[in-house]
């Protein structure tokens, strides 16, 4: 069996032994301190791990005899917690996704397909019928406003809208199998037009 990819140096094994002894001597106090500051055992364990990694990277601090090793470790742990708190405060709060709460942005593909279907059906009507329906249902004009915009009497607007809706129903009836094949439902017309065509 082949040996490790990276041969251990004398210094590497010495550093490992040093960190093991530091953990055995100060690990419990370090974990208790981090748990008290974070209020979360799992987060505190991550802080202890990061503290020991920094101690391993700066092992000369542990053996130089200057100051308290535990004091240095607790200071490093406090700084890590402070950095994490500041980083978390700087970014927007995380939102957990759950099936009970739908996403903020819903898929609008069906609405696009429905709009295209209705626009295609309107294209099959005569220009006079299409104009009346556009004024009444898309622009939501009253009969008198539509009459003013189109330059025709109000009675003509009513008559054309009646026959235009009848023609639109026929277009949808004739294209019955060509509606939304994915769900087997007819396309959704714009609000207002939906109630009248049905």
HUBELTA-V856564 format. One line per field, one symbol per residue. psi: psi as a letter, one per 30 degrees, with the letter a starting at -180 (. if undefined). burial: + if it has 16 or more other ideal C-beta (glycine too) atoms within 10 Angstrom, else -. Layout:
psi->???
burial->???
//
This chain:
psi->klalejkkleeeeeeeeeeeeeeeefeeeeeeeeeeeegjeeeeeeeeeeeeeeeefhffefgfgjakeeeeeeeeeeeeeeeeeeeeffllkkkkklffjllejlkgeeeeeeeeeeeeeefflleeeeeeeeeeeefhlleeeeeeefhlleeeeeeeeefeeeeeeeeeeegefgajfefglllkllkeeeeee.
burial->--------------+---+--++--+---++-+++-++-----+-+++-+++-++---+--+------+--+++-++--++--------------------------------+--++--++--+---+++++++++---+-+--++--+-+---++--++--++-++--++------+------+++++--+--++-
//
